[in-house]
């Protein structure tokens, strides 16, 4: 792993979004992408690790695979962990912590596995273990195969670094970006979210259209590794691909606080010039001037912000507005209850798999261009 090529890099996604993440990763030119349960695997070196953290919108974290081996008892785990060349990746002066999961294996106690791996690293490298450490070694022991990885991301990637204000039921930016991709958004058409909350869909769409790197405003755990090259990373960050979008991106919400929040978040993200937010109920939603595009929204679910029966009139009104005013526009609607989505009477395509979100499972319901 000291070389610039040749190890596995795992980009994690919410279950159900692996295919969408694969499409994004492939479109951004990463080598040998392969969709697997829970994410996408690519091959490359440390520059690809940095680039994945900086470029990829839909991944939750990026893991660099260190080693994998068969293990059936703790003494064997201790022995194998001591053979890993930790000094090639970790720094002795930087604290670390170990997080382990066990499934279907003879080693079933994750705490014991963490202790053995942590002791092996501490005694072979000299680094200190700390529960607050930014550098995390992740061990997954599944069917007696232990896979060791370094979490190169740190805080999850939906934390873009420039969004401070969120509403009561936020959609993660990583999920929003993949939902936009699944709706066919490529940055060349307008987007409208008539229930914009803190502006997540609108801001993500504007950033995609402006070709802004999602990781441009934050720091990463890989900056604390032995493999980090500060000068090379700085050169990578300084590459400017930004362009002036040809379309504009619109949000509205009945709540004045949400509109103010969205404007502030757009300003911090550097996309205020391409976005417009206004206070308006769903009954006032109307297409902006210009060609049709995408309406995408994340309305209340029922189990999240109110009871389901009380939301039926809202979904019916939403459907009426979209069917009567948005001819030629496509719709993407995130819902946890298919019955509520059907109340819109919109001509939805066959939906994809449900996706975990906030303790629920939500589905993206999509239409083609409305008649």
Secondary structure, DSSP 4 states (H G I P E B T S, - for coil): --SSS-EEEEEE--TT-HHHHHHHHHHTT-TT-EEETTEEEEEE-HHHHHHHHHH-SS-S-EEEEEEEEE--SHHHHHHHHHTS-GGGTS-TTS-EEEEEEEESSS---HHHHHHHHHHHHHHHH-PPB-TT-SEEEEEEEETTEEEEEEE-S-S-TT--SS-----TTPPPHHHHHHHHHHTT--SSS-EEETT-TTTHHHHHHHHHHHT--TTTT---GGGGSTT--HHHHHHHHH-------SS-EEEEES-HHHHHHHHHHHHHHT-GGGEEEEE--GGG--PPSSS--EEEE----STTTS-HHHHHHHHHHHHHHHHHH-TT-EEEEEES-HHHHHTT---BPPP---EEETTEEEEEEEB-S--
